[in-house]
């Protein structure tokens, strides 16, 4: 294959990481539905286990089908390597578990997916890893929250569910001044709309369940490393810069250079935690990636029409969508998201929580379920579902109101989506 640096995005989404199978001529990526791989001899086996030679040992650690997906997403993001996982949450856990130790600290945006907020608030503290949450619109708050034991700054490129636009470059500068990596969840934007590494992010994660897969049939996550963060100079990451007894004193940063993080993730995290992506799900997600550019264009076009309709609706109190001039991040969105502000937005319906319940119960085209980024339009009430484990204070700080409805706009004819919402809104206002 031609080197990725010479190929444009649309081409990479089809070709990166793969060449036709040399033995069979298969143009499509084969599904390597196997648990394990033959060794040439005992020396070959030992070399693989000692990380002296590349190759596959067991599909919990790596798999040829999954490897194509990893290379493709890494190419789309402009990274040096990637690790695919069983889910987006597994990708986040793997990164934190690799970088953190007991008594470590994270500074995170408070406007993030409810599941991520929960693991930071309740699960990680059990292991001595604590988090301070701040307003993503105020980069200086991240700086103020950084402590001596802080090892990670984390945020979402578009906050869930209020759709705040992250000033990646400003936040990256703050993190790097403190010699801390910036990790972003770019699920809502995908690399088609934003490439955070180009803006200064060090680590990018995705729930590939969403737009990358695009059809609600396969769960998966991925972590992409920029290869640009200097782990040694930071002096905060002994897991990468000091001898690791699990591999006979190997120093990952010394041995693997810019690939230190992904190698530690694979050699320890995937091997020990076991949250691997199945080759079949990798195949499904690869099919989604092939049409990602086309789908994202349509998603954005549809969303603009739906938002325009709701903006004129008297029963809608407010809308959070960065392409609207009324949105706080409108100017930042124009700068960072020239192709569009994505396909997810939230709005408030008159009548509060009860009206929101009626609205959701009266849609027929939109699907009421816990997902985003599907080819079909999806709708949900976050305060009672995806973010229900957050405290009232945390919900308030994140701006998640009781009447907030989140919509992920699909690929249907936009007039049909609008007609569906028109009826549901009308029914929501009846006593």
Secondary structure, DSSP 8 states (H G I E B T S, - for coil): ---GGGS-HHHHHHHTT----TTT--SS------SB---SSHHHHHHHHTTSS---SBTTT--HHHHHHHHHHHHHHT-SEEEEESSHHHHHHHHHHHH--TTEEEEEESSS-HHHHHIIIIIGGGGTEEEEEE-TT-HHHHHHH--TTEEEEEEESB-TTT--B--HHHHHHHHHHTT-EEEEE-TTTHHHH--HHHHT-SEEEEETTTTTT-SSS---EEEEE-S---HHHHT--HHHHS-BGGGTTB-HHHHHGGGHHHHHIIIIIIHHH-----HHHHHHHHHHHHTHHHHHHHHHHHHHHHHHHHHT-TTEEEEE-TTSTTSTTHHHHHHH-TT-S-SEEEEEETTHHHHHHHHHHT-SSSEESS--S-SS-EEE-GGGTTTTTS-HHHHHHTT--TTEEEEE--SS-HHHHHHHHHHHHHHHT--
